C-alpha cells in the first residue's frame, strides 16, 4: 500500500491563482476493490498527451 499526495499549483501572470491537492492510495492488485478476473483495458496511445511546463 502506498500513500501519495499530488499537488497542482496554477500560476497566471506570476501570481498563484489555484492550488489543489489530492491524497491517493494505491492498494495493489490483491485488495478488495479489485474484481476477480478483471483485466484493465489497453491504453489508447493517441489519447495520451505529455505536458512539460516552461
C-alpha positions in Angstrom: 0.0 0.0 0.0 1.3 3.4 -1.0 0.0 6.8 0.0 0.7 9.7 -2.4 -0.2 13.4 -2.1 -0.3 15.1 -5.5 -0.3 18.9 -5.6 -1.1 21.2 -8.5 -0.3 24.9 -8.5 -1.6 27.1 -11.3 0.0 30.5 -11.8 -1.1 33.3 -14.0 1.0 36.4 -14.6 3.4 35.4 -11.8 0.5 35.0 -9.3 -0.8 31.8 -7.8 -4.5 31.5 -8.8 -5.2 27.9 -7.9 -3.8 25.2 -5.6 -5.3 21.8 -5.3 -4.2 18.6 -3.5 -5.3 15.0 -3.9 -4.5 12.2 -1.5 -4.3 9.0 -3.4 -4.0 5.4 -2.0 -2.6 2.7 -4.2 -3.6 -0.6 -2.7 -2.1 -3.1 -5.1 -3.6 -5.9 -7.2 -4.9 -8.0 -4.3 -7.1 -5.6 -2.5 -10.8 -5.9 -2.0 -11.6 -3.2 -4.6 -10.0 -5.3 -7.4 -12.6 -7.6 -9.1 -11.6 -11.2 -9.6 -10.6 -11.8 -13.2 -10.7 -8.1 -14.1 -8.3 -7.1 -16.8 -7.7 -3.4 -17.4 -8.4 -2.2 -20.9 -5.5 -1.2 -23.1 -4.4 2.4 -23.1 -5.2 4.3 -26.2 -1.8 5.9 -27.0 -3.4 8.5 -29.2 -5.3 9.8 -26.1 -2.1 10.3 -24.1 -0.5 13.8 -24.0 2.7 14.7 -22.2 2.9 18.2 -20.9 6.1 19.9 -19.9 5.8 23.3 -18.2 8.2 26.0 -19.2 
